Structures are given as C-alpha cells and as structure tokens.
Amino acid sequence: MKQIYLTLLLMLCTGQAVAERIKDVASLAGVRNNQLSGYGIVVGLDGTGDQTTQTPFTVQSIQSMLGQMGINLPPGQSLQLKNVAAVMVTAVLPPFAQPGQPLDITVSSIGNAKSLKGGTLLLTPLKGADGQIYAMAQGNVVVAGAGASAGGSKAQVNHLAAGRVPAGATVERAVANPFATAQTLRLELFNSDFNVARRVVEAINNALGTDSARALDGRLIEIAAPQSANDRVAFMAKIENLDIDASGAAAKVIINARTGSVVMNQAVSLEPVAVAHGNLSVTVSSTPVVSQPNPFAAGQTVVTERTDIQISQDGGQMVLLSAGAKLADVVKALNTLGATPQDLLAILQAMKASGALRAELEII
C-alpha cells in the first residue's frame, strides 16, 4: 500500500515540462471576484425551522418584516414559529458583471433549524465589503440531502442546514474595474517568481514588439495596451494564449497534516542522508473487578477497575538514502523507508531540518 501511494505520487508529478499559457500563470490585476453576503429569512419549512425560544433574532426578523407590510402584532405577543429559519446568504460577484445578470447563491442556517429542505428564501439584499447593495436574492432553496427521525433514532444523508438557489440573485450594481480606463494594464502572477515573470515579459515582447511589457517585480508585469476597448479585448485574448515555459519553479513539498497527503513538484532534490524511523504505541486496557464479601460478613460489594498499560516501540533500522536530482529518485528513496503517509510528515520535516531535502516545506 505504501509503495502504491508513492508510485501514484510519482505518476502525478514526474511529467515532462510542457508549455503553459500566460492565462494559466497570471491574471489581469484589478479584474477579480467580489464576495457578497446578506441576512435573510427562509419560510415554508415543514416544522424544521428555528426553535424561536433559543433564536430570538428569528422572531425579531419576522416582526420587523410584518411591520413593514403594515401588520402590527399585539404587544407582548409570543410567536411560536416552526416553519421559519434565519439564514446567511452568500454569493460571488464575477468581474464585468452587469445589472440584470443572474447569480447562484448559497443559503446557510445560522440558528438551530433542522433542515432547509423545501423552504423559500424571501427577498434579501446582498452587500459587499463597502456596505453597498450589489444584488438581490430570492427563490426556492435546493438541499441535496435527506433525513428522518423517529423514536429517538435518526438517519441523515448529506447536510440539511445549507442549500443553494441556482440563479437566485440578480445583479443590481456593477463594480468598476480598470480594464477600460487605465492607461496601462498589469498582469499579476498567481505565485511570485522572478524567473516566470521574466519569461512572460519575453513572450509578450517577442509577440508584440520590444518594450511592449516590462516586469515591475517578481509578481507584477506592466503592459502597454491600446486605448480602444474593443482593441483591448483582442489584445488581451492574444496575450493570454501566448505559451511560456513555466518550469524552473521553486522546489516545494506540500504536506496536508490532516489527511496525510504529500505532494512535491519535479524540482525537489535529495542529498545523501541516513534515516531511521520507529513507531511508538501505547495501549491502555481497563478490566472491572468485583470484590464480594463473605455471606455473613458485614462488608459491602465493591466494584473496582484493574488497569493495564503497555508501551511498545518497533525498532527502526538506519537506512542510507542516496542523492537524487530527479523526483523519480526522491520517490524511490522514500519508498525504501517503508513509511506510511503519516510517517512521511515527520521524516520530511526532519530531512528539511538536516539540510538533506532541497525544497520548501509548506504545511496546510
């Protein structure tokens, strides 16, 4: 199993360097998504809404909404609502979005509603970080799950306290971006890399002429663009599809400590190193012991526990790993250790600390 894991890792990471398009390594600065959020109410639930005694804000929201509709409740009236749930509504406003464009939204319960299945989201304004309203949301909530409970037993498939409304929001305000008005355009690399920035500049200058682009630093590239909006669209379409050689990136090993996944790129190399790794296990067992007094004794029956603690450690042999300049050599060397993915987390960190692993470790 360990061999298969690292062999699969090798198959994923040891391909030959291929040309990448500029659009795969960079994006146009200032042209990005914007997050929207809003507070809303879902109605029409089948008795699975918020318990209003524990979520008073749900009752307050209903009272405020009814008041705006001209319906005034008697003072001191206590509402017992089972078909209503307070929710947060989130959406992503894409670049160049125009008023009237539909957006998908996500609806998530913020109270103690059991399920949003079958509910309808009432009209909800969605605001940006500046407090302005950019979209309005409303629609039937789609929940990809099911659940049932009876007699203290419960069965559930997927998550019921969140759902989506496809095309449930309508854009009301456009976000200005510098694409049509800026004197120059800037490309922003996804990852800062001076080598990639230099190659992007060379590719643009070779295709469009000298001094068409220049690198401002390891991330930003400034481009002289035509002033006409129509010409700029064709100009950027051509630039985005230019091929560059993005190889030569920094050697990096990504470690997911929660799942035990280890992924490394082809620039990772290994210096000669000796590694020994052993496993330590602790086993604690508890056995009930009953102390029963004699029939005519005045004592009482006492229940105690007998605890047994065992500590064992598997011996690990010292393994010599030869230097490897290619990823295939590194994977082959790690396979010789016979370590599990979780063991590799500790081994790779120790290799990095010793200077034997020529790569940057990033733990996510």
N, C-alpha and C positions, 0 to 999 in steps of 0.2 A: 504494500500500500504506500509506503514511504517512497519507494522507487517510482511508482506511478505518479505520485504527486509532483515530484521534482522533474520527472520527464515531461509531464504536461506543461509545467512551468517553462521548460526549455523550448518546447514546441511553440509556445506563445510568444517568446521573447527573442528567439535567435534567427529571425528572418533577415534577409539581406536588406541593406539600406535602400530605400526607394524614394523617389522624388515626391515631395508634398506640395500642395498648392498653398499660396500665401494665405488664403482664407482658412486653412486648417491650423495655422500657427499664429494668426493675428486677426484683430477686428478693428473696425473704424472707431476711433476714440469719440466718446460722446453719444454714440448710437448704441443704446443698450435697453434692456428691460427695466421696468419700474414696478415695484411691488405696491399693491393696493390692499386695503383691509377695511372692514366695517362691521358694526354690531347690528345683528338682525334678529328676527323672530320667525320661527318655523311653527306653523299651525297645521291642524288636520291630522295629528298623530293619533294612533289607536290606543290611547291610555298609557303611552310610553314616554310622555313628556316629563318635564322637571317636576320634582316634588316641591311645591311652592313654599312649604314651611321651611325648607332648607335653602331655597334660592329666592330670596325676596326680590331680587332685581328683575326676575321674570314677571312678577306681578306688577311691579312699578312700570315696566315697559308696556304692559297691556293697558294699564290705567292711563298712561300718558297717550298712547295711540288712540284709545277710545275717546279721550278728552278732545283730541284734535279733530275727531269726527263728530263732535257735538254730543257725545254720550257721556253724561256725568253720573258716576256711581254714587249711591248713598254714602254719607260719611261713616267710617268705621266698617264698611262692608269688606268682609274677608273672602277673597276669591280662592276657590279650590280648583285649579286648572290642571288637568292631566293630559291635555292634548296640545300643549304649547311648550316650546323649548327655546331658550336663549342660545344664540349661536354666534360664532365669529365667521365672517365671510371673507375669503382671501382670493386674490386674482393677480395675474401678471399682465401688465400693460406692455405689449411689444413695441419696439421702435416703429415710428412712422404710422402708428395707429391713428385713425381719423374718427371724428364723431359719427355715430351710427354703426360702427363695426362691432360685431358680437365677440364676447369673451367667455371662455369657460371659467367657472368659479368652483371653489371648494367650500363646503359648509361643515363646520365642526362645532359640536356641542361644548359649551363652557359651564353647563350646570351638571345635574345628575340624571339627565334623560337616559332612558334605557336604549332607545332606538329612534333614529330619524326617518325610518323607512315609511314611505307613504306620505311624508309631510310636504308642505308647500312653503317656500320662503317668501315672506312679504317684502315689499319694496324696500331696498336697503341701499343707501348711498355708500360708495366705496371711495375712500380718501387716500391720498398719497402722503409722503413724509412732510409735505408743506401744509397739510391740513385742508387742501383744496379737493373738491369732489371731481373725480375723473371718470366715474362710471356709476351706473345704477343697475342693481341686481334684483331679480325676481324670477321665480319659477319652481317647478316640481323637483324635489331632491331625489336623486337616484343613489340608492345604497346597495352596493354589491355584497350583500350578506343576508343571513337568515338566522333566526334564533327562536327558541321555545323554552318555556319553563313551566313546571307543574310539580306540586308536592315536594318542593324543596330541591328538585333536580333541574338542571339547566343544560341546554345544548346550544352552541353558537358556532356559526361559520362566518369567518371574516369579522371585520369591525363594523359595528352598527351605529356608533356615535358620530360618524362623519360620512359625508357623501359629496357628490358633485352634481352640478347643474350644467349640462352642455349648452353652450351659447346662452347662458343665464344672465349675462350682463351686457349692457350696451354702453359703448364709449360716449362720454358727453363732452370731453375736453381733450384736445391734442397736446402733446408735450413737445415743446420746441427743441430742435437739435441743430447742431452747427453745420449739417451737411450742405444745405443750400446757400448759406450766408457767409461762411468762413472764407477768408482769403486763401488759406491753405488747409489741406486735410492731413490728419495724423493717423497713422496705423499704430495700434498698441498690441505688442506681443502678449500672448497668454502667459508666458513664463519669461522672465528676464534672462537674456542670453546674448552677450555681445557678438558671438560667432553667428548666431541666427540672424541678428539684426544686420550684420554686415552682408550676409548673403541675400537678404531681402532687398537691401539697397542696391546691390549689384544686379539682381534680377530685374528690378524696375528700371534702372539706368540703361541696361543693355536693351530692354524692350522699347523704352520710350525716349531715350536720349540722355546724354550726360547732364548731370545736375537736376534731373527730374525728382530725385529723392535724396534725402540725407538723414543720417541717424543722429538723433539728439542725445541718446544714451543707450543703455542696453535694453530698453523696452519701447521707446517712442521713436517713430520714423515719420518725418515730415515730408509731404508730397506737394509739389506744385500742381494744382488742379485747374481745369478750365472753369470759367465763370458761369457758363450756361448750365442750368440744372439738368437739362437733357443730355448735354455732353458729359456732365459729371457721372451720370448713371452708367453710360457706356464706358467711361474712363475707369470707374471702379470695378465694373464687371470684368474688364480686361486684366486689371491688376490682380484681382482675387484669384484668377485662374492661372497666373504665372507659376511655373514649377520652380522649387528650390530644393537644395539638398539640406535637409534639417538634421543630418547625422552629426555626430560630434557633440551631442548634448552632454551635460554633466552626468557623471556616473551616479546613479541613485538607486537605493533599495527602499521600497515602500513596505512597511510592516503594519498589519492590522492586528492589534493586540487582542481585540475582542473575538475575532474569528480564526486567528492563527494564519491568515493568508500572508504570503511573502511573494512580492513581485519585484523583479530587478530588470533594468534595461541592459542593452548589449554593451554599454561602456564599462560595466563592472569588471574589475580585475582582482586577482588574489595573489598576495605574496606568500612565500613559503611560511607555514605555520604548523605547530603541533597542537592538537586539540584532544582533550579528554572530557567526557561528559557522562555523569552518572545520575540515576534517578533516586530520589529520597521519598519514601512513602511512610505515612503514619496511620495506623489502624487502631481505632478505639471501639471496644465492644463492652456492652453492659448487660449483665445477666441478673434478673431478680432472684433473691434468696429469701425464703420464708423460714423464720425461726418460730417453731411451735413448742410451747411449754408442755410439761407432763400433765396427764389428765387431772390430777388432784393438786397441782401446783397453783399458786396464786398469781402466776405470771400472765402476760398477755401476748397474743400473736403479733410478731413484728416482721415487717417486710423491709428488707434491705437490698442493696444492689452490690454486685461484685463487678468491678471494672477491670478490664484487661487492656493494657496499652502496649502495642508492639511497633517498633521502629525498625525499618529495614532499608538498606541502601544497596542498589545494584552497582557493582564495580564497573568502572569505565576504563577501557584501555586507551593509552595515548596513541593517537593516530596522526601520522605525518601527512599533511596536505601539500602537494607541490604547487608551485606558482602557476597561475593560469591567466593568460592575457585575453582569453575569449570567454564569453558567457558559458559556452559548452563545457569548458574546462572547470569553471567555477561550480556548475551544477553537478558535474561528475565528482568533484571533490566533496561536495556536501552530501552526495548520495552515499559515499563511503562511510560517513559517520553513522548512518542508520538512524538518524534523528527524526522525530515526529515534527510536524509543522510548529507545534508549540515549543518544542526544544530548540528549533532553529531561531526563535526570537532571542533567546538568551545567548546562543552561540554566535549569532551575527553581531550582537551588541558587544560581546567580548572580543570578537575579531576586530571590530572597528576601534575599540579602545586600545588594542595592542598595536594598531597600525597595519595589520595584515590585510584588511579589507579596504580596497581603494574605491570607496563610494561613500556618498552621503546617505545616512540613515534617516528616514522620515517615518515616525510612528503616528498612525492615525487611529 
